[in-house]
Amino acid sequence: GTNESKHLHNMAEGKENLPWAQPNFKPSAILDLSGTDLGAIGATSLAEFMRRDKTIQALDLTQAQIASNLDGSAGYNDKGIEALAVALSVNSTLKSLKLFANHLRDESVDHIVKIVLGNDTLKSLNVGYNDFSAKGIQEISNAVASSESLEELTVGAGTIHVQQVKGRPSMNSHKSKKSKKK
């Protein structure tokens, strides 16, 4: 990768080097960490910060490797997304969250559902281009349908406006139309 991504790769190795760990770090409304090698450790550290933050409204973790161990060991690590789920269910300023292309799997669906149901300021969630099964996507969509705040969900390749999800009556809610005529 580029020097910058290598720099961030090294930063995630030492938590104290992460930008939000600096005493003079002043977040702006948008925190763009897309394309960084944040890894599960960095995501966990970010979660600790987001739990208290009152500034960031848009968090972009596109391709931030948040389910990866950065020490080169293979395997899926969802400690980062788990920590983010806990933090974001108490965060009350975030409006947009992008978790696009993080190789997230069905093991992490519960954490995403927790974010959707626990955060009442989030308006836009992008979990597209991850490794969810159809069942996983359905679980996320179901959570979104019962969310009070979410307006836009990106899963797979498309963006769904939540009004569409909420507007469609579920198939099994219709009583059969055979009303008996007297």
C-alpha positions as CSV (number, residue, x, y, z in Angstrom):
1,G,0.0,0.0,0.0
2,T,0.9,3.7,0.1
3,N,3.0,5.1,2.8
4,E,0.0,6.6,4.5
5,S,-1.7,3.2,4.8
6,K,1.5,1.7,6.0
7,H,1.7,4.5,8.6
8,L,-1.9,3.7,9.7
9,H,-1.0,0.0,9.7
10,N,1.7,0.8,12.2
11,M,-0.5,3.1,14.2
12,A,-3.0,0.3,14.9
13,E,-0.2,-1.8,16.3
14,G,0.2,0.8,19.1
15,K,-3.2,2.0,20.2
16,E,-1.7,5.1,21.7
17,N,-0.7,6.3,18.2
18,L,-4.2,6.4,16.9
19,P,-5.4,9.9,16.0
20,W,-8.2,10.0,18.6
21,A,-5.7,8.9,21.3
22,Q,-3.9,12.2,21.0
23,P,-4.6,14.7,23.7
24,N,-5.1,17.5,21.1
25,F,-7.3,15.5,18.8
26,K,-10.3,17.7,17.7
27,P,-12.8,15.7,15.7
28,S,-14.7,17.3,13.0
29,A,-18.2,16.3,12.0
30,I,-16.8,13.7,9.5
31,L,-14.3,11.1,10.5
32,D,-13.1,9.4,7.3
33,L,-11.0,6.2,8.0
34,S,-11.8,4.6,4.7
35,G,-9.0,2.5,3.2
36,T,-7.0,2.4,6.5
37,D,-5.7,-0.7,8.0
38,L,-7.6,-0.1,11.2
39,G,-8.1,-3.7,12.1
40,A,-10.2,-5.1,14.9
41,I,-7.8,-3.6,17.5
42,G,-8.1,-0.1,16.0
43,A,-11.8,-0.4,15.7
44,T,-12.0,-1.4,19.4
45,S,-10.0,1.7,20.3
46,L,-12.2,3.9,18.0
47,A,-15.3,2.4,19.8
48,E,-14.0,3.6,23.2
49,F,-13.6,7.1,21.7
50,M,-17.1,7.1,20.0
51,R,-18.7,6.1,23.2
52,R,-18.0,9.6,24.6
53,D,-17.8,11.6,21.4
54,K,-20.4,14.3,20.8
55,T,-19.0,15.8,17.5
56,I,-18.7,13.1,14.8
57,Q,-21.9,12.8,12.6
58,A,-20.5,10.7,9.8
59,L,-18.1,7.8,10.3
60,D,-16.6,6.2,7.2
61,L,-15.0,2.8,7.8
62,T,-15.1,1.7,4.2
63,Q,-12.4,-1.0,3.6
64,A,-10.9,-0.4,7.1
65,Q,-10.3,-4.1,7.7
66,I,-12.2,-3.9,10.9
67,A,-12.7,-7.6,11.2
68,S,-9.0,-8.5,10.5
69,N,-6.2,-9.3,12.8
70,L,-3.4,-7.0,11.6
71,D,-0.6,-9.2,12.9
72,G,-0.8,-11.2,9.7
73,S,-2.7,-14.1,11.4
74,A,-5.7,-15.3,9.4
75,G,-9.1,-15.6,10.8
76,Y,-12.1,-13.5,11.4
77,N,-12.1,-11.1,14.4
78,D,-15.4,-9.4,15.2
79,K,-14.3,-7.8,18.5
80,G,-14.0,-4.5,16.8
81,I,-17.5,-4.4,15.3
82,E,-18.8,-5.8,18.7
83,A,-17.2,-2.9,20.5
84,L,-18.5,-0.4,18.0
85,A,-22.0,-1.8,18.4
86,V,-21.8,-1.3,22.2
87,A,-20.4,2.2,21.8
88,L,-22.8,3.3,19.0
89,S,-25.8,2.2,21.0
90,V,-25.0,5.0,23.5
91,N,-23.7,7.5,21.0
92,S,-26.3,10.2,20.2
93,T,-24.6,12.3,17.5
94,L,-23.7,9.9,14.7
95,K,-26.0,10.1,11.7
96,S,-24.2,8.2,9.0
97,L,-22.1,5.0,9.3
98,K,-20.3,3.3,6.5
99,L,-19.0,-0.3,7.0
100,F,-18.8,-0.9,3.3
101,A,-16.4,-3.7,2.1
102,N,-15.1,-4.9,5.4
103,H,-15.5,-8.7,4.7
104,L,-18.1,-8.7,7.5
105,R,-19.8,-12.1,7.9
106,D,-23.0,-13.4,9.4
107,E,-21.2,-13.7,12.8
108,S,-21.4,-9.9,13.0
109,V,-25.0,-9.5,12.0
110,D,-26.2,-9.3,15.6
111,H,-23.8,-6.4,16.2
112,I,-25.1,-4.5,13.2
113,V,-28.7,-5.2,14.4
114,K,-27.6,-3.8,17.8
115,I,-26.4,-0.6,16.2
116,V,-29.6,-0.3,14.2
117,L,-31.9,-0.8,17.1
118,G,-29.8,0.8,19.8
119,N,-28.9,4.1,18.1
120,D,-31.7,6.5,17.6
121,T,-29.9,9.3,15.7
122,L,-28.5,7.1,12.9
123,K,-30.1,8.0,9.5
124,S,-27.9,6.2,7.0
125,L,-26.2,2.8,7.3
126,N,-24.0,1.3,4.6
127,V,-23.1,-2.3,5.0
128,G,-22.8,-3.1,1.3
129,Y,-20.2,-5.3,-0.3
130,N,-19.7,-7.5,2.8
131,D,-19.9,-11.3,3.1
132,F,-23.4,-11.6,4.5
133,S,-25.7,-14.4,3.4
134,A,-29.2,-13.7,2.3
135,K,-30.4,-14.6,5.8
136,G,-28.0,-12.1,7.3
137,I,-29.1,-9.4,5.0
138,Q,-32.7,-10.2,5.9
139,E,-32.0,-9.9,9.6
140,I,-30.4,-6.5,9.1
141,S,-33.4,-5.4,6.9
142,N,-35.9,-6.5,9.6
143,A,-34.1,-4.5,12.2
144,V,-34.0,-1.5,9.9
145,A,-37.7,-1.8,9.3
146,S,-38.4,-1.4,13.0
147,S,-35.8,1.4,13.5
148,E,-37.3,4.8,14.3
149,S,-34.5,6.9,12.8
150,L,-32.9,5.1,9.9
151,E,-33.8,6.4,6.5
152,E,-31.3,4.7,4.2
153,L,-29.7,1.3,4.2
154,T,-27.2,0.0,1.7
155,V,-26.7,-3.8,1.6
156,G,-25.4,-5.8,-1.3
157,A,-25.1,-3.5,-4.2
158,G,-28.2,-1.4,-3.8
159,T,-29.4,1.4,-1.5
160,I,-32.8,0.8,0.0
161,H,-34.8,3.8,1.3
162,V,-36.3,2.6,4.5
163,Q,-39.7,3.9,3.7
164,Q,-39.8,1.1,1.1
165,V,-38.9,-1.5,3.7
166,K,-41.5,-0.1,6.1
167,G,-44.1,0.5,3.4
168,R,-44.3,-3.0,2.2
169,P,-46.7,-5.0,4.4
170,S,-45.2,-8.4,5.2
171,M,-46.7,-11.3,3.3
172,N,-48.0,-13.1,6.4
173,S,-49.8,-10.1,7.9
174,H,-52.7,-10.3,5.4
175,K,-55.6,-12.2,6.6
176,S,-57.1,-14.3,3.8
177,K,-59.6,-12.4,1.8
178,K,-62.3,-15.0,1.9
179,S,-64.8,-13.0,3.8
180,K,-68.1,-14.9,4.1
181,K,-71.0,-13.3,2.5
182,K,-74.3,-13.5,4.3
